[in-house]
Amino acid sequence: MPYQIKLPIKETSILLINDMQREQLLLARRRKGIFRLRVENTEHHCRLTDVSIKEYLIASHIKPWRNCTSEEMLDGNNGLLMCPHIGFLFDRGFIGFTDDGELLVSKQLDPEILGAWNIHKRNVGSFNSKQIQYILFHLEFVFKG
């Protein structure tokens, strides 16, 4: 029997899914929760804004989820806690970090965004050795240098 799920986009939208699809959605939600908890064990605040109130932060993959093995998807070292606007820039390759924590800004990012969002070039602190592996992947394959 199909399940009805209300989508957050439109209050009147209803998605009919079967048992297998429902199980996959539940597993995905659980994995996101596990990933976030693991990231919180390594990261304690947004490195660029210093916001530490977890309700205002997202757990963002360093190596994109679509490129990860099953193990990497849940590895807390493959994540950073970020304010949503910082995560947006990071996920799309507009900002990145060197392995020693220097902020890199893509030439494709409109400089007005940095000022409007009060983002200044600076060092965000060191990463552990496992995080560095993911940071290097992000620099090579995601960052729009």
Biotite code that builds the C-alpha atoms (Angstrom):
import biotite.structure as struc

atoms = struc.array([
    struc.Atom([0.000, 0.000, 0.000], chain_id="A", res_id=1, res_name="MET", atom_name="CA", element="C"),
    struc.Atom([1.482, 3.403, -0.941], chain_id="A", res_id=2, res_name="PRO", atom_name="CA", element="C"),
    struc.Atom([2.251, 5.967, 1.747], chain_id="A", res_id=3, res_name="TYR", atom_name="CA", element="C"),
    struc.Atom([1.367, 9.624, 1.494], chain_id="A", res_id=4, res_name="GLN", atom_name="CA", element="C"),
    struc.Atom([4.035, 12.167, 2.338], chain_id="A", res_id=5, res_name="ILE", atom_name="CA", element="C"),
    struc.Atom([3.427, 15.883, 2.382], chain_id="A", res_id=6, res_name="LYS", atom_name="CA", element="C"),
    struc.Atom([6.222, 17.796, 0.732], chain_id="A", res_id=7, res_name="LEU", atom_name="CA", element="C"),
    struc.Atom([7.454, 20.978, 2.393], chain_id="A", res_id=8, res_name="PRO", atom_name="CA", element="C"),
    struc.Atom([7.457, 22.876, -0.910], chain_id="A", res_id=9, res_name="ILE", atom_name="CA", element="C"),
    struc.Atom([3.688, 23.162, -1.219], chain_id="A", res_id=10, res_name="LYS", atom_name="CA", element="C"),
    struc.Atom([1.281, 22.389, 1.541], chain_id="A", res_id=11, res_name="GLU", atom_name="CA", element="C"),
    struc.Atom([-1.058, 20.684, -0.896], chain_id="A", res_id=12, res_name="THR", atom_name="CA", element="C"),
    struc.Atom([1.592, 18.507, -2.549], chain_id="A", res_id=13, res_name="SER", atom_name="CA", element="C"),
    struc.Atom([1.367, 14.807, -1.811], chain_id="A", res_id=14, res_name="ILE", atom_name="CA", element="C"),
    struc.Atom([3.899, 12.228, -2.901], chain_id="A", res_id=15, res_name="LEU", atom_name="CA", element="C"),
    struc.Atom([2.840, 8.603, -3.132], chain_id="A", res_id=16, res_name="LEU", atom_name="CA", element="C"),
    struc.Atom([5.648, 6.181, -2.374], chain_id="A", res_id=17, res_name="ILE", atom_name="CA", element="C"),
    struc.Atom([5.874, 2.435, -2.000], chain_id="A", res_id=18, res_name="ASN", atom_name="CA", element="C"),
    struc.Atom([7.340, 0.453, 0.922], chain_id="A", res_id=19, res_name="ASP", atom_name="CA", element="C"),
    struc.Atom([10.826, 0.256, -0.583], chain_id="A", res_id=20, res_name="MET", atom_name="CA", element="C"),
    struc.Atom([10.970, 4.001, -1.270], chain_id="A", res_id=21, res_name="GLN", atom_name="CA", element="C"),
    struc.Atom([9.776, 4.701, 2.257], chain_id="A", res_id=22, res_name="ARG", atom_name="CA", element="C"),
    struc.Atom([12.537, 2.494, 3.699], chain_id="A", res_id=23, res_name="GLU", atom_name="CA", element="C"),
    struc.Atom([15.147, 4.287, 1.589], chain_id="A", res_id=24, res_name="GLN", atom_name="CA", element="C"),
    struc.Atom([13.927, 7.698, 2.800], chain_id="A", res_id=25, res_name="LEU", atom_name="CA", element="C"),
    struc.Atom([14.060, 6.559, 6.423], chain_id="A", res_id=26, res_name="LEU", atom_name="CA", element="C"),
    struc.Atom([17.579, 5.149, 5.990], chain_id="A", res_id=27, res_name="LEU", atom_name="CA", element="C"),
    struc.Atom([18.753, 8.373, 4.362], chain_id="A", res_id=28, res_name="ALA", atom_name="CA", element="C"),
    struc.Atom([17.354, 10.432, 7.259], chain_id="A", res_id=29, res_name="ARG", atom_name="CA", element="C"),
    struc.Atom([19.014, 8.139, 9.806], chain_id="A", res_id=30, res_name="ARG", atom_name="CA", element="C"),
    struc.Atom([22.365, 8.324, 7.997], chain_id="A", res_id=31, res_name="ARG", atom_name="CA", element="C"),
    struc.Atom([22.185, 12.133, 7.980], chain_id="A", res_id=32, res_name="LYS", atom_name="CA", element="C"),
    struc.Atom([21.605, 12.055, 11.724], chain_id="A", res_id=33, res_name="GLY", atom_name="CA", element="C"),
    struc.Atom([24.529, 9.708, 12.290], chain_id="A", res_id=34, res_name="ILE", atom_name="CA", element="C"),
    struc.Atom([26.756, 11.814, 10.043], chain_id="A", res_id=35, res_name="PHE", atom_name="CA", element="C"),
    struc.Atom([25.854, 15.004, 11.879], chain_id="A", res_id=36, res_name="ARG", atom_name="CA", element="C"),
    struc.Atom([26.568, 13.480, 15.295], chain_id="A", res_id=37, res_name="LEU", atom_name="CA", element="C"),
    struc.Atom([29.934, 12.280, 14.059], chain_id="A", res_id=38, res_name="ARG", atom_name="CA", element="C"),
    struc.Atom([30.774, 15.711, 12.619], chain_id="A", res_id=39, res_name="VAL", atom_name="CA", element="C"),
    struc.Atom([29.828, 17.301, 15.953], chain_id="A", res_id=40, res_name="GLU", atom_name="CA", element="C"),
    struc.Atom([32.408, 15.064, 17.647], chain_id="A", res_id=41, res_name="ASN", atom_name="CA", element="C"),
    struc.Atom([35.119, 16.693, 15.514], chain_id="A", res_id=42, res_name="THR", atom_name="CA", element="C"),
    struc.Atom([33.788, 20.188, 14.817], chain_id="A", res_id=43, res_name="GLU", atom_name="CA", element="C"),
    struc.Atom([32.280, 22.479, 17.428], chain_id="A", res_id=44, res_name="HIS", atom_name="CA", element="C"),
    struc.Atom([31.500, 25.691, 15.513], chain_id="A", res_id=45, res_name="HIS", atom_name="CA", element="C"),
    struc.Atom([31.448, 27.276, 12.075], chain_id="A", res_id=46, res_name="CYS", atom_name="CA", element="C"),
    struc.Atom([35.087, 27.975, 11.346], chain_id="A", res_id=47, res_name="ARG", atom_name="CA", element="C"),
    struc.Atom([34.339, 31.193, 9.441], chain_id="A", res_id=48, res_name="LEU", atom_name="CA", element="C"),
    struc.Atom([31.682, 32.794, 11.620], chain_id="A", res_id=49, res_name="THR", atom_name="CA", element="C"),
    struc.Atom([32.516, 31.202, 14.994], chain_id="A", res_id=50, res_name="ASP", atom_name="CA", element="C"),
    struc.Atom([28.793, 30.490, 15.514], chain_id="A", res_id=51, res_name="VAL", atom_name="CA", element="C"),
    struc.Atom([28.600, 27.551, 17.906], chain_id="A", res_id=52, res_name="SER", atom_name="CA", element="C"),
    struc.Atom([24.836, 27.245, 18.475], chain_id="A", res_id=53, res_name="ILE", atom_name="CA", element="C"),
    struc.Atom([24.218, 23.928, 16.759], chain_id="A", res_id=54, res_name="LYS", atom_name="CA", element="C"),
    struc.Atom([20.619, 24.747, 15.783], chain_id="A", res_id=55, res_name="GLU", atom_name="CA", element="C"),
    struc.Atom([21.996, 27.363, 13.384], chain_id="A", res_id=56, res_name="TYR", atom_name="CA", element="C"),
    struc.Atom([24.596, 25.101, 11.784], chain_id="A", res_id=57, res_name="LEU", atom_name="CA", element="C"),
    struc.Atom([24.509, 22.468, 9.079], chain_id="A", res_id=58, res_name="ILE", atom_name="CA", element="C"),
    struc.Atom([26.831, 19.487, 8.728], chain_id="A", res_id=59, res_name="ALA", atom_name="CA", element="C"),
    struc.Atom([28.323, 19.817, 5.273], chain_id="A", res_id=60, res_name="SER", atom_name="CA", element="C"),
    struc.Atom([30.306, 17.069, 3.550], chain_id="A", res_id=61, res_name="HIS", atom_name="CA", element="C"),
    struc.Atom([33.824, 18.099, 2.534], chain_id="A", res_id=62, res_name="ILE", atom_name="CA", element="C"),
    struc.Atom([34.049, 15.410, -0.135], chain_id="A", res_id=63, res_name="LYS", atom_name="CA", element="C"),
    struc.Atom([30.613, 15.570, -1.771], chain_id="A", res_id=64, res_name="PRO", atom_name="CA", element="C"),
    struc.Atom([28.201, 12.792, -0.861], chain_id="A", res_id=65, res_name="TRP", atom_name="CA", element="C"),
    struc.Atom([27.806, 11.800, -4.525], chain_id="A", res_id=66, res_name="ARG", atom_name="CA", element="C"),
    struc.Atom([31.553, 11.029, -4.700], chain_id="A", res_id=67, res_name="ASN", atom_name="CA", element="C"),
    struc.Atom([31.760, 9.127, -1.402], chain_id="A", res_id=68, res_name="CYS", atom_name="CA", element="C"),
    struc.Atom([32.019, 5.472, -0.571], chain_id="A", res_id=69, res_name="THR", atom_name="CA", element="C"),
    struc.Atom([29.501, 4.217, 1.987], chain_id="A", res_id=70, res_name="SER", atom_name="CA", element="C"),
    struc.Atom([32.121, 4.615, 4.712], chain_id="A", res_id=71, res_name="GLU", atom_name="CA", element="C"),
    struc.Atom([33.026, 8.183, 3.660], chain_id="A", res_id=72, res_name="GLU", atom_name="CA", element="C"),
    struc.Atom([29.354, 9.228, 3.660], chain_id="A", res_id=73, res_name="MET", atom_name="CA", element="C"),
    struc.Atom([29.167, 8.665, 7.418], chain_id="A", res_id=74, res_name="LEU", atom_name="CA", element="C"),
    struc.Atom([32.743, 9.625, 8.357], chain_id="A", res_id=75, res_name="ASP", atom_name="CA", element="C"),
    struc.Atom([32.612, 12.592, 10.730], chain_id="A", res_id=76, res_name="GLY", atom_name="CA", element="C"),
    struc.Atom([36.031, 13.683, 9.471], chain_id="A", res_id=77, res_name="ASN", atom_name="CA", element="C"),
    struc.Atom([34.388, 14.267, 6.087], chain_id="A", res_id=78, res_name="ASN", atom_name="CA", element="C"),
    struc.Atom([32.287, 17.085, 7.456], chain_id="A", res_id=79, res_name="GLY", atom_name="CA", element="C"),
    struc.Atom([32.369, 20.635, 8.724], chain_id="A", res_id=80, res_name="LEU", atom_name="CA", element="C"),
    struc.Atom([29.759, 22.454, 10.788], chain_id="A", res_id=81, res_name="LEU", atom_name="CA", element="C"),
    struc.Atom([28.838, 25.601, 8.890], chain_id="A", res_id=82, res_name="MET", atom_name="CA", element="C"),
    struc.Atom([26.331, 28.394, 8.868], chain_id="A", res_id=83, res_name="CYS", atom_name="CA", element="C"),
    struc.Atom([24.001, 27.677, 5.923], chain_id="A", res_id=84, res_name="PRO", atom_name="CA", element="C"),
    struc.Atom([25.317, 30.522, 3.763], chain_id="A", res_id=85, res_name="HIS", atom_name="CA", element="C"),
    struc.Atom([28.903, 29.371, 4.297], chain_id="A", res_id=86, res_name="ILE", atom_name="CA", element="C"),
    struc.Atom([27.913, 25.789, 3.508], chain_id="A", res_id=87, res_name="GLY", atom_name="CA", element="C"),
    struc.Atom([26.257, 27.008, 0.315], chain_id="A", res_id=88, res_name="PHE", atom_name="CA", element="C"),
    struc.Atom([29.489, 28.644, -0.857], chain_id="A", res_id=89, res_name="LEU", atom_name="CA", element="C"),
    struc.Atom([31.607, 25.658, 0.186], chain_id="A", res_id=90, res_name="PHE", atom_name="CA", element="C"),
    struc.Atom([29.364, 23.006, -1.399], chain_id="A", res_id=91, res_name="ASP", atom_name="CA", element="C"),
    struc.Atom([29.364, 24.879, -4.713], chain_id="A", res_id=92, res_name="ARG", atom_name="CA", element="C"),
    struc.Atom([33.129, 25.416, -4.726], chain_id="A", res_id=93, res_name="GLY", atom_name="CA", element="C"),
    struc.Atom([33.094, 29.187, -4.247], chain_id="A", res_id=94, res_name="PHE", atom_name="CA", element="C"),
    struc.Atom([35.235, 28.851, -1.139], chain_id="A", res_id=95, res_name="ILE", atom_name="CA", element="C"),
    struc.Atom([37.681, 26.220, 0.014], chain_id="A", res_id=96, res_name="GLY", atom_name="CA", element="C"),
    struc.Atom([40.504, 25.712, 2.464], chain_id="A", res_id=97, res_name="PHE", atom_name="CA", element="C"),
    struc.Atom([44.137, 24.780, 2.186], chain_id="A", res_id=98, res_name="THR", atom_name="CA", element="C"),
    struc.Atom([45.304, 21.847, 4.257], chain_id="A", res_id=99, res_name="ASP", atom_name="CA", element="C"),
    struc.Atom([46.679, 24.299, 6.836], chain_id="A", res_id=100, res_name="ASP", atom_name="CA", element="C"),
    struc.Atom([43.372, 26.189, 7.151], chain_id="A", res_id=101, res_name="GLY", atom_name="CA", element="C"),
    struc.Atom([43.783, 29.220, 4.889], chain_id="A", res_id=102, res_name="GLU", atom_name="CA", element="C"),
    struc.Atom([40.504, 30.348, 3.350], chain_id="A", res_id=103, res_name="LEU", atom_name="CA", element="C"),
    struc.Atom([40.496, 30.283, -0.447], chain_id="A", res_id=104, res_name="LEU", atom_name="CA", element="C"),
    struc.Atom([37.995, 32.301, -2.451], chain_id="A", res_id=105, res_name="VAL", atom_name="CA", element="C"),
    struc.Atom([37.122, 31.438, -6.041], chain_id="A", res_id=106, res_name="SER", atom_name="CA", element="C"),
    struc.Atom([37.517, 34.129, -8.669], chain_id="A", res_id=107, res_name="LYS", atom_name="CA", element="C"),
    struc.Atom([34.001, 33.140, -9.747], chain_id="A", res_id=108, res_name="GLN", atom_name="CA", element="C"),
    struc.Atom([32.525, 34.422, -6.478], chain_id="A", res_id=109, res_name="LEU", atom_name="CA", element="C"),
    struc.Atom([31.219, 37.971, -6.654], chain_id="A", res_id=110, res_name="ASP", atom_name="CA", element="C"),
    struc.Atom([33.376, 39.976, -4.184], chain_id="A", res_id=111, res_name="PRO", atom_name="CA", element="C"),
    struc.Atom([30.258, 41.806, -2.984], chain_id="A", res_id=112, res_name="GLU", atom_name="CA", element="C"),
    struc.Atom([29.078, 38.558, -1.405], chain_id="A", res_id=113, res_name="ILE", atom_name="CA", element="C"),
    struc.Atom([32.137, 38.451, 0.845], chain_id="A", res_id=114, res_name="LEU", atom_name="CA", element="C"),
    struc.Atom([31.419, 41.940, 2.114], chain_id="A", res_id=115, res_name="GLY", atom_name="CA", element="C"),
    struc.Atom([27.675, 41.479, 2.412], chain_id="A", res_id=116, res_name="ALA", atom_name="CA", element="C"),
    struc.Atom([28.117, 38.256, 4.386], chain_id="A", res_id=117, res_name="TRP", atom_name="CA", element="C"),
    struc.Atom([31.047, 39.669, 6.377], chain_id="A", res_id=118, res_name="ASN", atom_name="CA", element="C"),
    struc.Atom([33.478, 36.978, 5.228], chain_id="A", res_id=119, res_name="ILE", atom_name="CA", element="C"),
    struc.Atom([37.127, 37.944, 5.481], chain_id="A", res_id=120, res_name="HIS", atom_name="CA", element="C"),
    struc.Atom([40.100, 35.970, 4.270], chain_id="A", res_id=121, res_name="LYS", atom_name="CA", element="C"),
    struc.Atom([41.711, 34.325, 7.244], chain_id="A", res_id=122, res_name="ARG", atom_name="CA", element="C"),
    struc.Atom([43.005, 31.106, 8.662], chain_id="A", res_id=123, res_name="ASN", atom_name="CA", element="C"),
    struc.Atom([40.283, 28.884, 10.108], chain_id="A", res_id=124, res_name="VAL", atom_name="CA", element="C"),
    struc.Atom([42.618, 26.641, 12.107], chain_id="A", res_id=125, res_name="GLY", atom_name="CA", element="C"),
    struc.Atom([44.204, 23.308, 11.468], chain_id="A", res_id=126, res_name="SER", atom_name="CA", element="C"),
    struc.Atom([42.462, 20.179, 10.285], chain_id="A", res_id=127, res_name="PHE", atom_name="CA", element="C"),
    struc.Atom([43.220, 16.674, 11.490], chain_id="A", res_id=128, res_name="ASN", atom_name="CA", element="C"),
    struc.Atom([45.010, 14.284, 9.133], chain_id="A", res_id=129, res_name="SER", atom_name="CA", element="C"),
    struc.Atom([41.789, 12.522, 8.078], chain_id="A", res_id=130, res_name="LYS", atom_name="CA", element="C"),
    struc.Atom([40.057, 15.845, 7.331], chain_id="A", res_id=131, res_name="GLN", atom_name="CA", element="C"),
    struc.Atom([43.033, 16.926, 5.216], chain_id="A", res_id=132, res_name="ILE", atom_name="CA", element="C"),
    struc.Atom([42.457, 14.002, 2.831], chain_id="A", res_id=133, res_name="GLN", atom_name="CA", element="C"),
    struc.Atom([38.918, 15.251, 2.222], chain_id="A", res_id=134, res_name="TYR", atom_name="CA", element="C"),
    struc.Atom([40.032, 18.906, 2.029], chain_id="A", res_id=135, res_name="ILE", atom_name="CA", element="C"),
    struc.Atom([42.513, 17.977, -0.725], chain_id="A", res_id=136, res_name="LEU", atom_name="CA", element="C"),
    struc.Atom([39.731, 16.207, -2.657], chain_id="A", res_id=137, res_name="PHE", atom_name="CA", element="C"),
    struc.Atom([37.534, 19.311, -2.318], chain_id="A", res_id=138, res_name="HIS", atom_name="CA", element="C"),
    struc.Atom([40.345, 21.532, -3.602], chain_id="A", res_id=139, res_name="LEU", atom_name="CA", element="C"),
    struc.Atom([40.978, 19.335, -6.621], chain_id="A", res_id=140, res_name="GLU", atom_name="CA", element="C"),
    struc.Atom([37.439, 18.442, -7.659], chain_id="A", res_id=141, res_name="PHE", atom_name="CA", element="C"),
    struc.Atom([35.004, 20.971, -6.138], chain_id="A", res_id=142, res_name="VAL", atom_name="CA", element="C"),
    struc.Atom([36.768, 24.299, -5.555], chain_id="A", res_id=143, res_name="PHE", atom_name="CA", element="C"),
    struc.Atom([36.487, 26.647, -8.539], chain_id="A", res_id=144, res_name="LYS", atom_name="CA", element="C"),
    struc.Atom([39.973, 28.102, -8.243], chain_id="A", res_id=145, res_name="GLY", atom_name="CA", element="C"),
])
